[in-house]
Amino acid sequence: MSLKERVTAELTASMKAGDKLRTETLRGIRALVLEFEKSGAGREMNAEDELKMLMTAAKKRRESIDIYSKNNRPEQAAKEQAELEIITEYLPKQLSQEDIEKRVAEVITETGVSGPAEINKVIPILMKEMKGKADGKLIQEIVKNKLAAMAG
């Protein structure tokens, strides 16, 4: 089932259930799908396009949560968090911090990297591997910490 079909089916169900937040969030996702279709790409949306679109939507929510939290607007931050949780349902299962740390250590060993100066040898491999499965900032943070520990 494509993302568009899944969102449309779940949108109908959330409208019938009277779930305003879910309905609003799903409408936003559907709007992104329709926007892609009308963008003139000249092709059907593929799984990679869907993943990229959902990751962008999730990233926007995370950034908003950060901003609202810093500006003491907890009710807006909570709404963005709820939307993020709905969007996350459509993303691949996220890797745990332990899984990311384990894979970072493996890649560092495989590449023979010896310190923070060689971070550019590790990051691209991990980003490609974990695309959609882990937050890029978290991956970078873990790599920096592991490489800094090697140098120290």
Backbone bond lengths (Angstrom), bond angles and torsions (degrees), N, CA, C in turn:
res aa  C-N    CA-C-N  psi(-1)  N-CA   C-N-CA  omega(-1)  CA-C   N-CA-C  phi
1 M - - - 1.461 - - 1.533 108.26 -
2 S 1.316 116.18 129.53 1.461 119.65 -179.92 1.523 110.28 -72.45
3 L 1.317 115.20 164.82 1.461 120.74 178.49 1.521 110.08 -59.36
4 K 1.315 116.54 -43.02 1.469 121.21 -178.81 1.533 110.53 -59.95
5 E 1.323 116.74 -46.03 1.474 120.86 -179.97 1.528 110.91 -64.23
6 R 1.320 115.70 -43.67 1.467 119.98 -179.03 1.528 111.33 -64.05
7 V 1.339 115.64 -45.94 1.469 120.14 -179.40 1.526 110.27 -63.75
8 T 1.322 117.17 -42.83 1.465 120.71 -179.58 1.531 110.88 -61.31
9 A 1.329 116.46 -45.11 1.471 120.50 179.51 1.534 110.94 -63.38
10 E 1.317 116.79 -45.24 1.461 120.36 -178.19 1.529 111.80 -72.83
11 L 1.317 116.31 -27.62 1.463 120.83 176.71 1.530 109.58 -65.12
12 T 1.318 115.99 -45.77 1.469 120.90 177.99 1.533 110.22 -58.84
13 A 1.330 115.78 -45.05 1.469 120.25 -179.73 1.523 111.72 -63.77
14 S 1.337 117.32 -41.65 1.473 119.49 -178.69 1.525 111.20 -69.85
15 M 1.332 117.16 -32.44 1.465 119.98 177.06 1.529 110.01 -66.34
16 K 1.330 115.91 -43.70 1.468 120.24 179.01 1.516 111.44 -64.44
17 A 1.349 115.97 -34.47 1.465 120.80 -179.95 1.527 112.26 -79.11
18 G 1.334 116.34 -12.40 1.463 120.29 179.38 1.525 113.29 75.95
19 D 1.325 117.00 23.51 1.460 122.23 179.59 1.531 109.00 -85.72
20 K 1.342 115.47 94.12 1.468 120.77 -173.52 1.522 113.65 -61.61
21 L 1.318 116.83 -47.63 1.462 120.34 -176.61 1.528 111.18 -63.01
22 R 1.328 116.33 -46.85 1.476 120.47 179.68 1.529 110.17 -62.66
23 T 1.326 116.74 -42.86 1.469 120.93 179.21 1.528 109.83 -59.64
24 E 1.324 115.85 -47.07 1.471 121.15 -179.32 1.531 111.37 -61.54
25 T 1.321 116.91 -44.24 1.460 121.69 -179.45 1.523 111.00 -65.74
26 L 1.327 116.79 -44.64 1.472 120.42 179.59 1.525 111.14 -65.59
27 R 1.322 117.24 -35.50 1.469 119.92 175.84 1.527 110.18 -62.37
28 G 1.320 115.87 -38.51 1.466 120.55 177.81 1.524 111.57 -62.95
29 I 1.328 116.72 -42.69 1.466 120.95 178.46 1.529 109.64 -65.55
30 R 1.329 115.81 -44.13 1.466 119.55 179.64 1.528 110.51 -61.65
31 A 1.322 116.78 -38.55 1.466 120.87 178.71 1.534 110.33 -62.35
32 L 1.331 117.07 -39.33 1.466 120.35 177.29 1.527 111.28 -63.76
33 V 1.337 116.28 -40.01 1.471 120.85 178.20 1.529 109.72 -63.53
34 L 1.332 116.58 -47.35 1.467 120.86 -179.86 1.526 111.14 -63.26
35 E 1.315 116.07 -37.99 1.468 121.02 178.01 1.530 110.13 -61.04
36 F 1.333 116.51 -41.43 1.457 120.61 178.29 1.527 110.30 -63.57
37 E 1.338 116.26 -44.18 1.457 120.96 -178.24 1.530 111.62 -61.62
38 K 1.317 115.96 -32.90 1.464 120.37 -178.09 1.524 112.60 -92.43
39 S 1.340 116.30 0.40 1.460 120.56 -175.12 1.524 112.81 -73.77
40 G 1.321 116.41 -11.43 1.457 119.09 -179.43 1.515 112.35 84.69
41 A 1.310 116.93 20.25 1.463 120.44 178.80 1.531 110.00 -65.10
42 G 1.317 115.82 -22.99 1.453 120.57 176.20 1.518 114.21 72.03
43 R 1.311 116.12 22.02 1.467 120.11 179.06 1.515 109.55 -153.48
44 E 1.328 114.28 165.67 1.455 120.00 176.29 1.522 108.80 -72.36
45 M 1.317 116.07 151.51 1.461 120.82 175.87 1.525 108.15 -69.56
46 N 1.332 116.74 129.78 1.458 119.53 178.69 1.536 109.85 -102.73
47 A 1.313 115.80 177.19 1.469 120.71 -175.92 1.525 111.60 -60.36
48 E 1.331 116.77 -36.38 1.467 119.63 179.99 1.530 110.95 -66.95
49 D 1.332 116.45 -40.01 1.469 120.67 177.25 1.529 109.97 -62.13
50 E 1.336 115.78 -44.22 1.463 120.89 179.88 1.523 110.13 -60.63
51 L 1.332 116.83 -45.73 1.456 121.79 -179.36 1.525 110.87 -61.45
52 K 1.330 116.35 -46.69 1.466 121.10 -179.08 1.532 110.39 -60.83
53 M 1.333 116.50 -43.12 1.461 121.90 -179.05 1.536 110.88 -63.70
54 L 1.328 116.42 -45.53 1.467 120.71 -179.56 1.525 111.47 -67.89
55 M 1.332 116.71 -37.43 1.464 119.66 178.89 1.525 110.52 -65.37
56 T 1.324 116.76 -38.91 1.462 120.88 178.00 1.524 109.95 -64.25
57 A 1.325 116.67 -44.48 1.469 120.90 179.11 1.531 110.35 -61.82
58 A 1.325 117.05 -41.85 1.471 121.22 179.58 1.532 110.46 -66.34
59 K 1.322 116.29 -41.38 1.465 120.46 179.98 1.528 110.68 -62.41
60 K 1.329 116.61 -40.95 1.468 120.58 178.32 1.529 110.22 -60.89
61 R 1.334 116.60 -40.67 1.468 120.26 179.42 1.526 110.52 -65.09
62 R 1.348 116.73 -43.36 1.467 120.15 179.62 1.527 110.82 -61.42
63 E 1.333 116.19 -42.70 1.470 120.06 179.01 1.528 110.68 -63.84
64 S 1.333 116.69 -40.97 1.463 120.73 178.81 1.525 111.20 -64.29
65 I 1.320 116.28 -41.60 1.468 120.67 178.85 1.521 108.94 -58.91
66 D 1.320 116.10 -44.81 1.463 122.26 178.98 1.529 111.29 -58.78
67 I 1.316 116.18 -49.11 1.471 121.78 -178.47 1.523 110.93 -64.05
68 Y 1.337 116.50 -48.41 1.470 120.12 -179.71 1.526 111.57 -62.05
69 S 1.329 116.76 -38.98 1.460 120.29 179.53 1.523 110.78 -65.19
70 K 1.330 116.84 -43.74 1.469 121.13 -179.65 1.528 111.57 -65.81
71 N 1.337 116.90 -29.60 1.458 121.08 -178.03 1.530 112.81 -97.91
72 N 1.326 115.96 19.26 1.463 122.54 176.50 1.530 112.70 54.21
73 R 1.334 116.06 50.84 1.459 121.80 177.31 1.535 108.25 -123.73
74 P 1.335 117.28 68.13 1.465 120.98 -173.04 1.531 114.47 -60.90
75 E 1.352 117.23 -32.68 1.474 118.48 -178.67 1.534 110.64 -67.25
76 Q 1.334 118.20 -38.13 1.467 120.64 177.13 1.527 110.55 -69.99
77 A 1.327 115.67 -40.77 1.467 120.15 178.79 1.530 110.18 -60.97
78 A 1.319 117.47 -40.66 1.469 121.75 179.90 1.530 110.99 -65.07
79 K 1.331 116.70 -39.15 1.469 120.93 178.89 1.532 110.01 -64.98
80 E 1.333 116.08 -44.84 1.472 120.49 178.75 1.532 109.98 -63.20
81 Q 1.335 117.09 -38.77 1.463 121.67 178.91 1.530 110.30 -62.72
82 A 1.326 116.56 -42.62 1.469 121.20 178.90 1.535 110.38 -63.76
83 E 1.334 116.53 -41.08 1.469 120.22 177.83 1.532 110.30 -65.02
84 L 1.332 116.19 -41.21 1.466 121.01 179.02 1.528 110.46 -59.59
85 E 1.326 116.55 -41.50 1.470 120.42 179.46 1.526 111.25 -62.92
86 I 1.325 116.88 -37.84 1.475 120.54 178.11 1.525 110.10 -67.28
87 I 1.332 117.05 -45.00 1.467 121.23 179.76 1.525 110.25 -62.97
88 T 1.326 116.95 -39.04 1.463 122.14 -178.88 1.527 111.80 -60.45
89 E 1.327 117.51 -28.40 1.469 121.03 177.96 1.527 111.29 -59.68
90 Y 1.324 117.13 -25.60 1.458 121.66 -176.73 1.530 112.44 -94.59
91 L 1.329 116.95 -9.28 1.461 121.52 179.13 1.530 109.88 -89.77
92 P 1.339 116.65 159.35 1.468 118.45 175.06 1.523 109.58 -59.93
93 K 1.335 115.91 157.37 1.467 120.20 179.27 1.532 108.57 -56.69
94 Q 1.323 115.67 131.48 1.461 120.95 -178.20 1.527 110.64 -78.62
95 L 1.322 115.39 141.95 1.463 120.86 177.93 1.523 109.71 -74.29
96 S 1.313 116.21 147.47 1.467 120.32 177.05 1.523 108.66 -77.77
97 Q 1.318 116.13 162.04 1.460 120.34 179.01 1.533 110.29 -59.62
98 E 1.338 117.20 -37.61 1.462 121.17 179.51 1.524 110.69 -63.29
99 D 1.347 117.40 -42.37 1.464 121.59 178.84 1.526 110.81 -63.12
100 I 1.324 115.84 -41.55 1.466 120.51 179.67 1.534 109.17 -64.58
101 E 1.330 116.72 -47.46 1.471 120.76 -179.61 1.519 111.62 -59.25
102 K 1.331 116.16 -40.93 1.462 121.33 179.77 1.529 110.08 -62.48
103 R 1.340 116.34 -46.58 1.470 120.77 -178.70 1.532 111.08 -68.08
104 V 1.328 117.49 -36.82 1.469 121.33 177.41 1.533 108.63 -60.28
105 A 1.325 117.17 -46.62 1.471 121.21 179.74 1.530 110.37 -60.65
106 E 1.342 117.09 -40.82 1.465 121.07 179.15 1.525 111.07 -63.23
107 V 1.338 116.83 -45.62 1.461 120.83 -178.38 1.526 110.80 -66.34
108 I 1.318 117.34 -38.31 1.469 120.50 177.18 1.527 109.48 -61.04
109 T 1.329 116.66 -43.18 1.462 120.97 178.97 1.536 110.38 -65.84
110 E 1.339 117.03 -46.27 1.464 121.84 -178.84 1.528 112.34 -60.95
111 T 1.328 117.26 -39.19 1.460 120.59 -177.11 1.522 112.79 -85.58
112 G 1.320 117.64 -13.23 1.454 121.41 179.49 1.519 113.65 70.80
113 V 1.326 116.02 24.16 1.464 121.61 -179.65 1.526 108.97 -68.12
114 S 1.351 115.29 140.07 1.463 118.58 -175.03 1.524 114.74 -115.05
115 G 1.336 118.29 -4.93 1.462 117.90 179.74 1.519 112.80 -177.64
116 P 1.328 115.68 178.92 1.473 122.38 -175.61 1.534 114.82 -56.65
117 A 1.319 118.18 -27.06 1.467 120.86 -178.39 1.529 111.52 -65.67
118 E 1.316 117.10 -20.97 1.467 121.01 -176.60 1.534 112.94 -102.79
119 I 1.305 116.57 23.79 1.468 121.35 -177.99 1.533 111.69 -58.06
120 N 1.328 116.97 -31.80 1.466 121.27 -178.30 1.525 113.47 -68.32
121 K 1.318 117.75 -11.72 1.455 120.68 176.20 1.533 111.20 -85.04
122 V 1.318 116.19 -22.68 1.467 121.44 -173.78 1.533 112.31 -99.25
123 I 1.332 116.30 -46.70 1.474 121.78 -174.43 1.540 112.95 -54.54
124 P 1.341 120.59 -50.90 1.479 119.23 -176.95 1.531 113.40 -58.68
125 I 1.321 116.77 -38.91 1.467 120.89 179.68 1.526 109.87 -62.48
126 L 1.325 116.11 -48.04 1.469 120.84 -177.66 1.523 111.80 -67.33
127 M 1.328 117.12 -41.24 1.468 120.42 -178.72 1.525 110.19 -62.40
128 K 1.313 116.67 -42.14 1.467 120.69 179.93 1.531 110.07 -65.47
129 E 1.320 115.91 -44.88 1.465 122.32 -178.18 1.522 113.25 -65.08
130 M 1.331 116.01 -40.18 1.466 120.83 -171.87 1.521 113.33 -102.79
131 K 1.321 116.88 12.77 1.466 121.02 -178.82 1.533 110.33 -53.22
132 G 1.313 115.30 122.56 1.459 120.74 178.78 1.517 114.21 83.33
133 K 1.325 116.19 -10.94 1.463 119.39 -176.91 1.521 112.61 -106.78
134 A 1.344 115.95 -10.77 1.462 119.81 -179.60 1.522 109.34 -155.34
135 D 1.312 115.88 150.38 1.455 121.70 178.95 1.523 109.66 -72.10
136 G 1.330 116.28 129.82 1.456 122.00 -178.42 1.520 113.83 -56.97
137 K 1.336 116.06 -39.06 1.470 119.56 -179.95 1.527 110.79 -63.52
138 L 1.342 116.09 -40.65 1.460 120.61 179.80 1.529 110.26 -64.74
139 I 1.329 116.97 -42.59 1.467 121.11 178.86 1.529 109.51 -59.18
140 Q 1.337 116.40 -49.10 1.466 120.56 -178.89 1.523 111.68 -60.87
141 E 1.319 115.87 -42.14 1.465 120.96 -179.81 1.531 110.90 -61.23
142 I 1.325 116.37 -44.86 1.466 120.90 -179.48 1.531 110.37 -64.79
143 V 1.338 117.05 -43.57 1.466 120.71 179.12 1.527 110.44 -61.57
144 K 1.335 116.47 -46.78 1.477 120.30 179.96 1.528 110.78 -58.67
145 N 1.330 116.67 -45.05 1.470 120.55 -179.18 1.529 111.81 -63.22
146 K 1.347 116.60 -43.84 1.466 120.12 -178.86 1.528 110.72 -66.24
147 L 1.346 116.87 -41.57 1.464 119.99 -179.37 1.528 111.14 -70.32
148 A 1.330 116.57 -36.56 1.472 120.35 178.37 1.533 109.37 -64.86
149 A 1.319 117.10 -38.55 1.458 121.46 179.36 1.536 111.09 -64.59
150 M 1.347 116.21 -33.56 1.459 121.07 178.24 1.535 110.76 -67.69
151 A 1.329 114.97 -38.98 1.466 120.68 -177.09 1.523 111.29 -73.04
152 G 1.354 114.81 -32.26 1.467 119.70 -175.23 1.474 110.94 -75.51
